[in-house]
Amino acid sequence: MMASILRSIPNVFTLGNLVCGIFSITFAMNGFFKVSALLIFLAALCDVFDGKLARMLKVDSPMGVELDSLADIVSFGVAPSILVHSMHAHSALLTLAFVAFPIAGAWRLGRFNVSPTKGYYKGVPITLAGLITAALAFFSFSSPILLIILAVLMVSPIRIPKL
């Protein structure tokens, strides 16, 4: 019983990440841009704790890794994309950015899950790209061009040292 509860704790934080992403989308679509951005930051906090707890409790699992990636796509790919989309007048560039950002994030996560790197990230992590977008949106700045640049950086071969 206790072992089952311990195994579930990291997944609760992963699902918290996902719930924050879903609510971020809802708030962005209703014009509450600052709340939406803050929820992306709260999702990142949950994302930090799920991995740390899984390693600390020695309950990391392939299912937990996949669940984490799915939550990350929503919270740091789709939510920031919808946040920027909701802040702008519609245009072809905005539509391109709106689609490219989460697709690039999903691609980057898939690439990492298949070929994890040690000591560095290959491409900008989706979490960082989502947080940059959320931070700027919190201060009422958003740009489809920035989304496209971040999308390209996520799938680029550049190496970013892990902290």
ChimeraX commands (.cxc) that place a marker at each C-alpha (Angstrom):
marker #1 position 0.00,0.00,0.00 radius 0.5
marker #1 position 2.70,2.48,1.05 radius 0.5
marker #1 position 4.87,1.57,-1.95 radius 0.5
marker #1 position 1.94,2.27,-4.26 radius 0.5
marker #1 position 1.42,5.70,-2.69 radius 0.5
marker #1 position 5.13,6.51,-2.99 radius 0.5
marker #1 position 5.14,5.52,-6.68 radius 0.5
marker #1 position 2.21,7.88,-7.29 radius 0.5
marker #1 position 3.68,11.02,-5.74 radius 0.5
marker #1 position 5.83,12.12,-8.73 radius 0.5
marker #1 position 2.92,11.45,-11.11 radius 0.5
marker #1 position 0.71,13.72,-9.00 radius 0.5
marker #1 position 3.18,16.55,-9.66 radius 0.5
marker #1 position 3.29,15.63,-13.37 radius 0.5
marker #1 position -0.50,15.80,-13.50 radius 0.5
marker #1 position -0.30,19.12,-11.63 radius 0.5
marker #1 position 1.94,20.35,-14.45 radius 0.5
marker #1 position -0.69,19.22,-16.97 radius 0.5
marker #1 position -3.58,20.80,-15.04 radius 0.5
marker #1 position -1.68,24.11,-14.90 radius 0.5
marker #1 position -1.17,23.92,-18.67 radius 0.5
marker #1 position -4.86,23.24,-19.30 radius 0.5
marker #1 position -5.93,26.12,-17.06 radius 0.5
marker #1 position -3.32,28.39,-18.66 radius 0.5
marker #1 position -4.94,27.70,-22.03 radius 0.5
marker #1 position -8.40,28.46,-20.63 radius 0.5
marker #1 position -7.29,31.72,-19.02 radius 0.5
marker #1 position -5.45,32.83,-22.19 radius 0.5
marker #1 position -8.52,32.16,-24.32 radius 0.5
marker #1 position -10.57,34.33,-21.95 radius 0.5
marker #1 position -8.14,37.26,-21.98 radius 0.5
marker #1 position -6.48,36.72,-18.60 radius 0.5
marker #1 position -2.97,36.79,-19.99 radius 0.5
marker #1 position -1.04,37.39,-16.75 radius 0.5
marker #1 position -2.83,34.53,-14.98 radius 0.5
marker #1 position -2.15,32.32,-17.98 radius 0.5
marker #1 position 1.56,33.18,-17.85 radius 0.5
marker #1 position 1.72,32.56,-14.09 radius 0.5
marker #1 position 0.14,29.14,-14.56 radius 0.5
marker #1 position 2.93,28.24,-17.01 radius 0.5
marker #1 position 5.42,29.15,-14.27 radius 0.5
marker #1 position 3.49,27.03,-11.77 radius 0.5
marker #1 position 3.59,24.15,-14.28 radius 0.5
marker #1 position 7.38,24.52,-14.41 radius 0.5
marker #1 position 7.55,24.30,-10.62 radius 0.5
marker #1 position 5.57,21.05,-10.74 radius 0.5
marker #1 position 7.83,19.83,-13.55 radius 0.5
marker #1 position 10.94,20.40,-11.43 radius 0.5
marker #1 position 9.50,18.52,-8.46 radius 0.5
marker #1 position 8.15,15.49,-10.36 radius 0.5
marker #1 position 11.59,14.47,-11.62 radius 0.5
marker #1 position 13.39,15.26,-8.37 radius 0.5
marker #1 position 10.84,13.31,-6.33 radius 0.5
marker #1 position 10.95,10.33,-8.69 radius 0.5
marker #1 position 14.73,10.13,-8.38 radius 0.5
marker #1 position 14.71,10.78,-4.63 radius 0.5
marker #1 position 12.05,8.11,-3.98 radius 0.5
marker #1 position 13.66,5.79,-6.57 radius 0.5
marker #1 position 10.34,5.35,-8.36 radius 0.5
marker #1 position 11.18,6.73,-11.81 radius 0.5
marker #1 position 9.58,4.72,-14.58 radius 0.5
marker #1 position 9.23,4.76,-18.38 radius 0.5
marker #1 position 5.53,5.58,-17.96 radius 0.5
marker #1 position 6.40,8.56,-15.76 radius 0.5
marker #1 position 8.87,9.81,-18.38 radius 0.5
marker #1 position 6.26,9.61,-21.14 radius 0.5
marker #1 position 3.57,11.22,-18.98 radius 0.5
marker #1 position 6.00,14.04,-18.19 radius 0.5
marker #1 position 6.65,14.64,-21.90 radius 0.5
marker #1 position 2.94,14.75,-22.69 radius 0.5
marker #1 position 2.34,17.23,-19.86 radius 0.5
marker #1 position 5.29,19.33,-21.08 radius 0.5
marker #1 position 3.87,19.54,-24.60 radius 0.5
marker #1 position 0.64,20.98,-23.20 radius 0.5
marker #1 position 2.14,23.29,-20.57 radius 0.5
marker #1 position 5.21,24.56,-22.42 radius 0.5
marker #1 position 4.21,24.04,-26.06 radius 0.5
marker #1 position 0.48,24.46,-26.55 radius 0.5
marker #1 position -0.24,26.86,-23.64 radius 0.5
marker #1 position 2.41,29.47,-24.58 radius 0.5
marker #1 position 1.38,29.19,-28.22 radius 0.5
marker #1 position -2.27,29.87,-27.36 radius 0.5
marker #1 position -1.21,32.67,-25.01 radius 0.5
marker #1 position 0.62,34.48,-27.82 radius 0.5
marker #1 position -2.17,33.70,-30.29 radius 0.5
marker #1 position -4.74,35.19,-27.90 radius 0.5
marker #1 position -2.74,38.39,-27.46 radius 0.5
marker #1 position -2.51,39.23,-31.19 radius 0.5
marker #1 position -4.66,40.14,-34.14 radius 0.5
marker #1 position -4.83,37.19,-36.49 radius 0.5
marker #1 position -2.32,36.98,-39.34 radius 0.5
marker #1 position -0.61,34.35,-41.46 radius 0.5
marker #1 position 2.61,34.79,-39.46 radius 0.5
marker #1 position 0.72,34.27,-36.21 radius 0.5
marker #1 position -0.85,31.09,-37.57 radius 0.5
marker #1 position 2.55,29.77,-38.62 radius 0.5
marker #1 position 4.02,30.54,-35.19 radius 0.5
marker #1 position 0.97,29.09,-33.42 radius 0.5
marker #1 position 1.47,25.75,-35.19 radius 0.5
marker #1 position 5.29,25.66,-35.37 radius 0.5
marker #1 position 5.97,26.24,-31.67 radius 0.5
marker #1 position 4.20,23.19,-30.18 radius 0.5
marker #1 position 5.23,20.97,-33.12 radius 0.5
marker #1 position 8.89,21.90,-32.62 radius 0.5
marker #1 position 8.52,21.32,-28.88 radius 0.5
marker #1 position 7.01,17.87,-29.44 radius 0.5
marker #1 position 9.76,17.03,-31.94 radius 0.5
marker #1 position 12.44,18.12,-29.47 radius 0.5
marker #1 position 10.89,16.05,-26.64 radius 0.5
marker #1 position 10.60,13.01,-28.88 radius 0.5
marker #1 position 14.22,13.36,-29.97 radius 0.5
marker #1 position 15.36,13.67,-26.35 radius 0.5
marker #1 position 13.30,10.65,-25.22 radius 0.5
marker #1 position 14.84,8.49,-27.95 radius 0.5
marker #1 position 18.42,9.80,-27.53 radius 0.5
marker #1 position 18.91,11.41,-24.10 radius 0.5
marker #1 position 22.03,13.53,-23.70 radius 0.5
marker #1 position 24.26,13.77,-20.64 radius 0.5
marker #1 position 25.66,17.10,-19.48 radius 0.5
marker #1 position 23.97,19.15,-22.17 radius 0.5
marker #1 position 20.69,19.68,-24.00 radius 0.5
marker #1 position 20.51,19.38,-27.78 radius 0.5
marker #1 position 18.36,22.34,-28.77 radius 0.5
marker #1 position 16.56,24.69,-26.40 radius 0.5
marker #1 position 14.43,22.66,-23.96 radius 0.5
marker #1 position 10.68,23.13,-24.43 radius 0.5
marker #1 position 10.37,24.18,-20.79 radius 0.5
marker #1 position 12.81,27.05,-21.29 radius 0.5
marker #1 position 11.14,28.15,-24.54 radius 0.5
marker #1 position 7.72,28.09,-22.84 radius 0.5
marker #1 position 8.99,30.02,-19.82 radius 0.5
marker #1 position 10.61,32.70,-22.00 radius 0.5
marker #1 position 7.31,33.14,-23.83 radius 0.5
marker #1 position 5.33,33.25,-20.57 radius 0.5
marker #1 position 7.72,35.73,-18.93 radius 0.5
marker #1 position 7.46,38.14,-21.84 radius 0.5
marker #1 position 3.68,37.71,-22.03 radius 0.5
marker #1 position 3.41,38.47,-18.31 radius 0.5
marker #1 position 4.90,41.87,-19.11 radius 0.5
marker #1 position 2.47,42.27,-22.03 radius 0.5
marker #1 position 4.98,41.44,-24.75 radius 0.5
marker #1 position 4.43,38.68,-27.22 radius 0.5
marker #1 position 5.65,38.10,-30.73 radius 0.5
marker #1 position 4.92,35.50,-33.40 radius 0.5
marker #1 position 8.47,36.05,-34.67 radius 0.5
marker #1 position 9.86,35.17,-31.24 radius 0.5
marker #1 position 7.76,31.97,-31.22 radius 0.5
marker #1 position 9.19,30.99,-34.60 radius 0.5
marker #1 position 12.76,31.74,-33.45 radius 0.5
marker #1 position 12.25,29.65,-30.31 radius 0.5
marker #1 position 10.71,26.85,-32.39 radius 0.5
marker #1 position 13.80,26.77,-34.61 radius 0.5
marker #1 position 16.08,26.83,-31.57 radius 0.5
marker #1 position 14.22,23.89,-30.01 radius 0.5
marker #1 position 14.93,21.65,-32.99 radius 0.5
marker #1 position 18.39,23.05,-33.70 radius 0.5
marker #1 position 21.57,21.04,-32.99 radius 0.5
marker #1 position 22.99,23.69,-30.62 radius 0.5
marker #1 position 24.28,22.37,-27.31 radius 0.5
marker #1 position 23.14,24.02,-24.11 radius 0.5
marker #1 position 24.93,22.97,-20.90 radius 0.5
marker #1 position 22.72,21.45,-18.19 radius 0.5
marker #1 position 22.79,23.36,-14.93 radius 0.5
marker link #1:1,2 radius 0.2
marker link #1:2,3 radius 0.2
marker link #1:3,4 radius 0.2
marker link #1:4,5 radius 0.2
marker link #1:5,6 radius 0.2
marker link #1:6,7 radius 0.2
marker link #1:7,8 radius 0.2
marker link #1:8,9 radius 0.2
marker link #1:9,10 radius 0.2
marker link #1:10,11 radius 0.2
marker link #1:11,12 radius 0.2
marker link #1:12,13 radius 0.2
marker link #1:13,14 radius 0.2
marker link #1:14,15 radius 0.2
marker link #1:15,16 radius 0.2
marker link #1:16,17 radius 0.2
marker link #1:17,18 radius 0.2
marker link #1:18,19 radius 0.2
marker link #1:19,20 radius 0.2
marker link #1:20,21 radius 0.2
marker link #1:21,22 radius 0.2
marker link #1:22,23 radius 0.2
marker link #1:23,24 radius 0.2
marker link #1:24,25 radius 0.2
marker link #1:25,26 radius 0.2
marker link #1:26,27 radius 0.2
marker link #1:27,28 radius 0.2
marker link #1:28,29 radius 0.2
marker link #1:29,30 radius 0.2
marker link #1:30,31 radius 0.2
marker link #1:31,32 radius 0.2
marker link #1:32,33 radius 0.2
marker link #1:33,34 radius 0.2
marker link #1:34,35 radius 0.2
marker link #1:35,36 radius 0.2
marker link #1:36,37 radius 0.2
marker link #1:37,38 radius 0.2
marker link #1:38,39 radius 0.2
marker link #1:39,40 radius 0.2
marker link #1:40,41 radius 0.2
marker link #1:41,42 radius 0.2
marker link #1:42,43 radius 0.2
marker link #1:43,44 radius 0.2
marker link #1:44,45 radius 0.2
marker link #1:45,46 radius 0.2
marker link #1:46,47 radius 0.2
marker link #1:47,48 radius 0.2
marker link #1:48,49 radius 0.2
marker link #1:49,50 radius 0.2
marker link #1:50,51 radius 0.2
marker link #1:51,52 radius 0.2
marker link #1:52,53 radius 0.2
marker link #1:53,54 radius 0.2
marker link #1:54,55 radius 0.2
marker link #1:55,56 radius 0.2
marker link #1:56,57 radius 0.2
marker link #1:57,58 radius 0.2
marker link #1:58,59 radius 0.2
marker link #1:59,60 radius 0.2
marker link #1:60,61 radius 0.2
marker link #1:61,62 radius 0.2
marker link #1:62,63 radius 0.2
marker link #1:63,64 radius 0.2
marker link #1:64,65 radius 0.2
marker link #1:65,66 radius 0.2
marker link #1:66,67 radius 0.2
marker link #1:67,68 radius 0.2
marker link #1:68,69 radius 0.2
marker link #1:69,70 radius 0.2
marker link #1:70,71 radius 0.2
marker link #1:71,72 radius 0.2
marker link #1:72,73 radius 0.2
marker link #1:73,74 radius 0.2
marker link #1:74,75 radius 0.2
marker link #1:75,76 radius 0.2
marker link #1:76,77 radius 0.2
marker link #1:77,78 radius 0.2
marker link #1:78,79 radius 0.2
marker link #1:79,80 radius 0.2
marker link #1:80,81 radius 0.2
marker link #1:81,82 radius 0.2
marker link #1:82,83 radius 0.2
marker link #1:83,84 radius 0.2
marker link #1:84,85 radius 0.2
marker link #1:85,86 radius 0.2
marker link #1:86,87 radius 0.2
marker link #1:87,88 radius 0.2
marker link #1:88,89 radius 0.2
marker link #1:89,90 radius 0.2
marker link #1:90,91 radius 0.2
marker link #1:91,92 radius 0.2
marker link #1:92,93 radius 0.2
marker link #1:93,94 radius 0.2
marker link #1:94,95 radius 0.2
marker link #1:95,96 radius 0.2
marker link #1:96,97 radius 0.2
marker link #1:97,98 radius 0.2
marker link #1:98,99 radius 0.2
marker link #1:99,100 radius 0.2
marker link #1:100,101 radius 0.2
marker link #1:101,102 radius 0.2
marker link #1:102,103 radius 0.2
marker link #1:103,104 radius 0.2
marker link #1:104,105 radius 0.2
marker link #1:105,106 radius 0.2
marker link #1:106,107 radius 0.2
marker link #1:107,108 radius 0.2
marker link #1:108,109 radius 0.2
marker link #1:109,110 radius 0.2
marker link #1:110,111 radius 0.2
marker link #1:111,112 radius 0.2
marker link #1:112,113 radius 0.2
marker link #1:113,114 radius 0.2
marker link #1:114,115 radius 0.2
marker link #1:115,116 radius 0.2
marker link #1:116,117 radius 0.2
marker link #1:117,118 radius 0.2
marker link #1:118,119 radius 0.2
marker link #1:119,120 radius 0.2
marker link #1:120,121 radius 0.2
marker link #1:121,122 radius 0.2
marker link #1:122,123 radius 0.2
marker link #1:123,124 radius 0.2
marker link #1:124,125 radius 0.2
marker link #1:125,126 radius 0.2
marker link #1:126,127 radius 0.2
marker link #1:127,128 radius 0.2
marker link #1:128,129 radius 0.2
marker link #1:129,130 radius 0.2
marker link #1:130,131 radius 0.2
marker link #1:131,132 radius 0.2
marker link #1:132,133 radius 0.2
marker link #1:133,134 radius 0.2
marker link #1:134,135 radius 0.2
marker link #1:135,136 radius 0.2
marker link #1:136,137 radius 0.2
marker link #1:137,138 radius 0.2
marker link #1:138,139 radius 0.2
marker link #1:139,140 radius 0.2
marker link #1:140,141 radius 0.2
marker link #1:141,142 radius 0.2
marker link #1:142,143 radius 0.2
marker link #1:143,144 radius 0.2
marker link #1:144,145 radius 0.2
marker link #1:145,146 radius 0.2
marker link #1:146,147 radius 0.2
marker link #1:147,148 radius 0.2
marker link #1:148,149 radius 0.2
marker link #1:149,150 radius 0.2
marker link #1:150,151 radius 0.2
marker link #1:151,152 radius 0.2
marker link #1:152,153 radius 0.2
marker link #1:153,154 radius 0.2
marker link #1:154,155 radius 0.2
marker link #1:155,156 radius 0.2
marker link #1:156,157 radius 0.2
marker link #1:157,158 radius 0.2
marker link #1:158,159 radius 0.2
marker link #1:159,160 radius 0.2
marker link #1:160,161 radius 0.2
marker link #1:161,162 radius 0.2
marker link #1:162,163 radius 0.2
view
